Structures are given as structure tokens and as C-alpha cells.
Amino acid sequence: MRECEEASAHERAEDVNQEALALIHLRFGNKDRAFEWLEKAFEARTITPFLVKLHPYFDEITSDPRFDELLKKTVRSLGAA
């Protein structure tokens, strides 16, 4: 996992599977890092928060209040674009 994260620093955002890294961190119980990668995925628009909300693999994180905040932030940024 560490190697993937280090490699991602040298790749273009759309070439890194940020949602997969988020899911890996979530499976290892690291919600903070999962949120960091989800935020990157949302910013790069490689996945939408709505798809994450519907995907059962992310149930653990979508019930966290931070997800709602991230969702609101993402929606605001899309409106400003």
C-alpha cells in the first residue's frame, strides 16, 4: 500500500486509483486516510460521492459525519466550476 501511495505522488491524478486506495485504507481501519484519498478522488472527478454513497463497500465511511461534510464540499466545488 505504501508503494502505491508513493507512486501516486509521481502520477497524474486520473492515473491513480484513489478510490481503491481509500477502500484499502478503510479495510485496514484507517478512516482518516480513506477520507484523504476519497477527497482526492472527488477533486479529480474520478468517482462521484454519490456512487460512493451507493456502494456497499463504503458503508462504514458513508455513515461517518465527515462524509456528509465532504459531500457538501464537493457539491459546492462543482457548483462553482
C-alpha positions as CSV (number, residue, x, y, z in Angstrom):
1,M,0.0,0.0,0.0
2,R,2.8,2.4,0.9
3,E,4.4,1.8,-2.5
4,C,1.2,2.6,-4.3
5,E,0.8,5.8,-2.4
6,E,4.4,6.8,-3.1
7,A,4.0,6.0,-6.8
8,S,0.8,8.1,-6.8
9,A,2.9,11.2,-6.0
10,H,4.5,10.9,-9.4
11,E,1.4,10.1,-11.4
12,R,-1.3,12.3,-12.8
13,A,-4.4,12.2,-10.6
14,E,-6.5,10.4,-13.3
15,D,-3.9,7.7,-13.5
16,V,-4.1,6.8,-9.8
17,N,-6.9,4.7,-8.5
18,Q,-7.6,6.9,-5.5
19,E,-10.9,5.2,-4.6
20,A,-9.1,1.9,-4.4
21,L,-6.5,3.4,-2.1
22,A,-9.4,4.8,0.0
23,L,-11.0,1.4,0.2
24,I,-7.8,-0.3,1.2
25,H,-7.3,2.1,4.0
26,L,-10.9,1.6,5.1
27,R,-10.4,-2.1,5.2
28,F,-7.4,-1.7,7.4
29,G,-9.4,0.6,9.7
30,N,-7.7,3.8,8.8
31,K,-10.7,6.1,8.1
32,D,-8.7,9.3,8.2
33,R,-6.5,8.1,5.3
34,A,-9.6,6.8,3.5
35,F,-11.1,10.2,3.7
36,E,-8.0,11.8,2.3
37,W,-8.0,9.5,-0.7
38,L,-11.7,9.9,-1.3
39,E,-11.3,13.7,-1.2
40,K,-8.6,13.4,-3.9
41,A,-10.8,11.2,-6.0
42,F,-13.7,13.6,-5.7
43,E,-11.4,16.5,-6.6
44,A,-10.0,14.6,-9.6
45,R,-13.6,13.6,-10.5
46,T,-12.5,10.0,-10.9
47,I,-15.5,9.0,-8.9
48,T,-18.5,10.8,-7.6
49,P,-19.6,11.0,-3.9
50,F,-23.0,9.7,-4.9
51,L,-21.5,6.4,-6.3
52,V,-19.5,6.0,-3.1
53,K,-22.7,6.6,-1.1
54,L,-24.4,3.8,-3.0
55,H,-21.6,1.3,-3.0
56,P,-21.8,-1.2,-0.1
57,Y,-18.0,-1.4,0.3
58,F,-18.0,2.2,1.6
59,D,-21.0,1.8,4.0
60,E,-18.7,2.2,7.0
61,I,-17.4,5.5,5.8
62,T,-20.7,7.0,4.4
63,S,-22.3,6.8,7.8
64,D,-19.5,8.9,9.3
65,P,-20.4,12.7,9.6
66,R,-17.2,13.6,7.8
67,F,-18.6,12.0,4.6
68,D,-21.5,14.4,4.7
69,E,-19.1,17.3,5.1
70,L,-17.0,16.0,2.2
71,L,-20.1,15.6,0.1
72,K,-21.2,19.2,0.8
73,K,-17.7,20.5,0.0
74,T,-17.7,18.5,-3.3
75,V,-21.1,19.7,-4.4
76,R,-20.1,23.3,-3.6
77,S,-17.0,23.0,-5.7
78,L,-18.9,21.6,-8.6
79,G,-21.4,24.5,-8.4
80,A,-18.5,26.9,-8.5
81,A,-16.9,25.3,-11.5
